[in-house]
């Protein structure tokens, strides 16, 4: 018997002000690798951001959106952008 394939819902990209972003405590990278954050910032400044940040809304204790967004992946890009802002 074939199992049903679960569909993934994608949200459209949008611009979110940097001051509405916070780095998530659940960010997965724990080991430094590759370019330093400063080198990454210089690269982003020179070439632009090649891969956007993935974010999810921060919810309050009632489960309502707060207007802020956490960055669960892309912490190095977040820190590099922080240097450029």
N, CA, C and O of each residue as an XYZ file, in Angstrom:
340
protein
N       0.837     -1.174      0.000
C       0.000      0.000      0.000
C       0.886      1.244      0.000
O       1.790      1.358      0.829
N       0.641      2.162     -0.907
C       1.436      3.385     -1.009
C       0.994      4.384      0.054
O      -0.196      4.549      0.322
N       1.971      5.039      0.647
C       1.627      6.053      1.650
C       1.476      7.410      0.971
O       2.091      7.669     -0.064
N       0.666      8.258      1.554
C       0.419      9.593      0.996
C       1.652     10.465      1.186
O       2.319     10.402      2.220
N       1.941     11.264      0.195
C       3.069     12.181      0.275
C       2.582     13.479      0.918
O       1.623     14.099      0.459
N       3.263     13.867      1.980
C       2.883     15.089      2.682
C       3.359     16.296      1.882
O       4.511     16.340      1.449
N       2.486     17.267      1.686
C       2.836     18.474      0.956
C       3.447     19.494      1.904
O       3.066     19.590      3.070
N       4.393     20.244      1.386
C       5.055     21.281      2.156
C       4.484     22.627      1.736
O       4.411     22.936      0.547
N       4.084     23.415      2.708
C       3.560     24.757      2.419
C       4.693     25.761      2.535
O       5.327     25.865      3.585
N       4.949     26.495      1.471
C       5.999     27.511      1.471
C       5.376     28.891      1.567
O       4.348     29.162      0.945
N       5.994     29.755      2.340
C       5.540     31.132      2.437
C       6.331     31.988      1.464
O       7.494     31.704      1.175
N       5.705     33.018      0.970
C       6.392     33.946      0.075
C       7.464     34.697      0.857
O       7.317     34.934      2.056
N       8.540     35.068      0.173
C       9.573     35.848      0.842
C       9.082     37.276      1.027
O       8.252     37.773      0.266
N       9.612     37.914      2.049
C       9.263     39.309      2.302
C      10.404     39.969      3.049
O      11.246     39.296      3.645
N      10.424     41.279      3.012
C      11.454     42.040      3.707
C      11.016     42.279      5.143
O       9.902     42.736      5.398
N      11.900     41.965      6.071
C      11.646     42.185      7.495
C      12.773     43.069      8.005
O      13.941     42.760      7.772
N      12.459     44.160      8.695
C      13.524     45.021      9.231
C      14.465     44.236     10.140
O      14.024     43.386     10.914
N      15.760     44.521     10.042
C      16.749     43.767     10.805
C      16.511     43.881     12.306
O      16.799     42.941     13.047
N      15.991     45.011     12.764
C      15.777     45.172     14.204
C      14.610     44.328     14.720
O      14.349     44.316     15.923
N      13.914     43.632     13.843
C      12.835     42.708     14.241
C      13.337     41.259     14.311
O      12.567     40.352     14.628
N      14.630     41.039     14.014
C      15.193     39.694     14.002
C      15.991     39.426     15.265
O      16.683     40.311     15.768
N      15.895     38.205     15.776
C      16.704     37.756     16.901
C      17.261     36.378     16.554
O      16.604     35.579     15.887
N      18.466     36.118     17.008
C      19.081     34.817     16.756
C      18.463     33.795     17.704
O      18.430     34.005     18.916
N      17.987     32.717     17.162
C      17.332     31.677     17.946
C      18.348     30.902     18.776
O      19.469     30.653     18.334
N      17.944     30.530     19.970
C      18.781     29.696     20.820
C      18.869     28.265     20.289
O      19.726     27.492     20.716
N      17.986     27.919     19.362
C      17.999     26.575     18.789
C      18.832     26.506     17.519
O      18.761     25.518     16.788
N      19.626     27.548     17.243
C      20.484     27.541     16.065
C      21.380     26.315     16.119
O      21.989     26.032     17.151
N      21.461     25.592     15.024
C      22.068     24.263     15.046
C      23.593     24.242     15.010
O      24.194     23.307     15.538
N      24.234     25.232     14.412
C      25.696     25.176     14.269
C      26.353     25.453     15.616
O      26.068     26.459     16.266
N      27.228     24.553     16.020
C      27.954     24.707     17.276
C      29.460     24.776     17.057
O      30.203     25.150     17.965
N      29.918     24.415     15.848
C      31.341     24.382     15.546
C      31.645     25.443     14.498
O      30.963     25.537     13.478
N      32.684     26.245     14.760
C      33.073     27.250     13.776
C      33.761     26.558     12.608
O      34.599     25.676     12.799
N      33.398     26.966     11.403
C      34.005     26.365     10.211
C      34.036     27.396      9.099
O      33.179     28.276      9.023
N      35.039     27.275      8.235
C      35.088     28.151      7.062
C      35.515     29.562      7.394
O      36.348     29.778      8.274
N      34.947     30.519      6.694
C      35.280     31.925      6.868
C      34.886     32.438      8.242
O      33.920     31.965      8.842
N      35.644     33.409      8.733
C      35.236     34.070      9.974
C      34.012     34.933      9.680
O      33.709     35.208      8.519
N      33.322     35.350     10.707
C      32.149     36.196     10.535
C      32.545     37.508      9.870
O      31.800     38.032      9.041
N      33.712     38.043     10.224
C      34.190     39.288      9.613
C      34.444     39.112      8.125
O      34.099     39.984      7.326
N      35.051     37.977      7.744
C      35.292     37.695      6.324
C      33.975     37.510      5.575
O      33.827     37.967      4.441
N      33.030     36.844      6.210
C      31.719     36.649      5.608
C      31.023     37.998      5.408
O      30.377     38.217      4.383
N      31.154     38.897      6.381
C      30.558     40.233      6.261
C      31.161     40.985      5.078
O      30.438     41.633      4.320
N      32.474     40.903      4.916
C      33.124     41.570      3.775
C      32.641     40.978      2.459
O      32.435     41.705      1.487
N      32.456     39.651      2.422
C      31.965     38.996      1.210
C      30.532     39.422      0.893
O      30.200     39.680     -0.264
N      29.688     39.494      1.918
C      28.305     39.940      1.712
C      28.287     41.385      1.245
O      27.494     41.753      0.378
N      29.156     42.200      1.816
C      29.221     43.604      1.409
C      29.631     43.728     -0.056
O      29.114     44.576     -0.783
N      30.556     42.883     -0.480
C      31.067     42.931     -1.854
C      30.081     42.330     -2.866
O      29.849     42.906     -3.929
N      29.495     41.153     -2.524
C      28.675     40.431     -3.499
C      27.177     40.467     -3.220
O      26.373     40.086     -4.071
N      26.805     40.923     -2.033
C      25.400     40.883     -1.646
C      25.099     39.576     -0.939
O      25.913     38.652     -0.947
N      23.947     39.504     -0.339
C      23.529     38.302      0.375
C      23.038     37.283     -0.650
O      22.042     37.516     -1.335
N      23.734     36.159     -0.753
C      23.415     35.153     -1.770
C      22.313     34.203     -1.322
O      21.579     33.666     -2.152
N      22.195     33.993     -0.021
C      21.144     33.118      0.505
C      20.458     33.856      1.645
O      21.104     34.243      2.619
N      19.158     34.050      1.524
C      18.433     34.810      2.536
C      18.328     34.027      3.844
O      18.569     32.821      3.886
N      17.967     34.733      4.895
C      17.781     34.098      6.199
C      16.408     33.442      6.257
O      15.435     33.965      5.714
N      16.341     32.316      6.906
C      15.055     31.677      7.194
C      14.647     32.120      8.586
O      15.449     32.090      9.519
N      13.413     32.525      8.716
C      12.934     33.014     10.009
C      11.589     32.378     10.339
O      10.904     31.837      9.472
N      11.237     32.459     11.604
C       9.899     32.050     12.041
C       9.440     33.053     13.088
O      10.261     33.616     13.812
N       8.142     33.277     13.171
C       7.636     34.281     14.109
C       7.903     33.896     15.557
O       7.836     32.723     15.922
N       8.204     34.890     16.368
C       8.315     34.690     17.816
C       6.903     34.819     18.378
O       6.189     35.778     18.084
N       6.515     33.851     19.181
C       5.170     33.825     19.760
C       5.218     34.184     21.242
O       6.171     33.841     21.942
N       4.186     34.874     21.711
C       4.104     35.175     23.137
C       3.518     33.974     23.873
O       3.270     32.932     23.268
N       3.296     34.121     25.182
C       2.830     32.979     25.980
C       1.423     32.506     25.595
O       1.043     31.376     25.902
N       0.648     33.374     24.920
C      -0.686     32.965     24.444
C      -0.642     32.348     23.050
O      -1.664     31.892     22.538
N       0.542     32.333     22.434
C       0.673     31.766     21.099
C       0.443     32.756     19.976
O       0.368     32.362     18.812
N       0.330     34.042     20.303
C       0.139     35.072     19.272
C       1.504     35.614     18.815
O       2.452     35.680     19.597
N       1.580     35.995     17.549
C       2.820     36.547     17.013
C       3.128     37.890     17.669
O       2.226     38.689     17.924
N       4.421     38.131     17.941
C       4.848     39.355     18.614
C       5.303     40.443     17.652
O       5.476     41.594     18.053
N       5.496     40.087     16.384
C       6.039     41.047     15.422
C       7.540     40.908     15.257
O       8.135     41.559     14.398
N       8.160     40.060     16.079
C       9.585     39.754     15.947
C       9.722     38.359     15.347
O       8.792     37.554     15.382
N      10.904     38.094     14.798
C      11.158     36.822     14.135
C      12.499     36.280     14.603
O      13.465     37.026     14.762
N      12.544     34.962     14.823
C      13.811     34.345     15.214
C      14.443     33.665     14.010
O      13.761     33.203     13.095
N      15.763     33.620     14.041
C      16.548     33.019     12.967
C      17.073     31.684     13.487
O      18.075     31.660     14.202
N      16.409     30.554     13.138
C      16.839     29.259     13.646
C      18.011     28.663     12.872
O      18.683     27.761     13.372
N      18.261     29.145     11.680
C      19.390     28.692     10.864
C      19.932     29.894     10.124
O      19.167     30.755      9.689
N      21.239     29.963      9.975
C      21.840     31.121      9.324
C      22.437     32.085     10.333
O      22.506     33.288     10.082
N      22.867     31.564     11.466
C      23.430     32.404     12.515
C      24.668     33.159     12.086
O      24.858     34.311     12.478
N      25.519     32.525     11.284
C      26.729     33.226     10.812
C      26.358     34.368      9.875
O      26.941     35.450      9.947
N      25.384     34.127      8.994
C      24.919     35.212      8.110
C      24.281     36.324      8.935
O      24.488     37.504      8.652
N      23.506     35.953      9.956
C      22.889     36.940     10.834
C      23.959     37.805     11.489
O      23.848     39.031     11.489
N      24.998     37.177     12.049
C      26.066     37.925     12.726
C      26.845     38.792     11.744
O      27.253     39.901     12.089
N      27.055     38.303     10.531
C      27.744     39.089      9.510
C      26.907     40.303      9.117
O      27.438     41.405      8.977
N      25.609     40.105      8.940
C      24.728     41.233      8.625
C      24.674     42.224      9.766
O      24.576     43.432      9.547
N      24.738     41.714     10.987
C      24.751     42.580     12.169
C      25.950     43.529     12.134
O      25.845     44.689     12.533
N      27.085     43.028     11.656
C      28.272     43.877     11.524
C      28.084     44.951     10.449
O      28.630     46.049     10.556
N      27.315     44.625      9.427
C      27.106     45.558      8.306
C      26.009     46.580      8.591
O      26.006     47.663      8.005
N      25.087     46.250      9.479
C      23.979     47.171      9.788
C      24.525     48.231     10.659
O      23.795     49.135     11.064
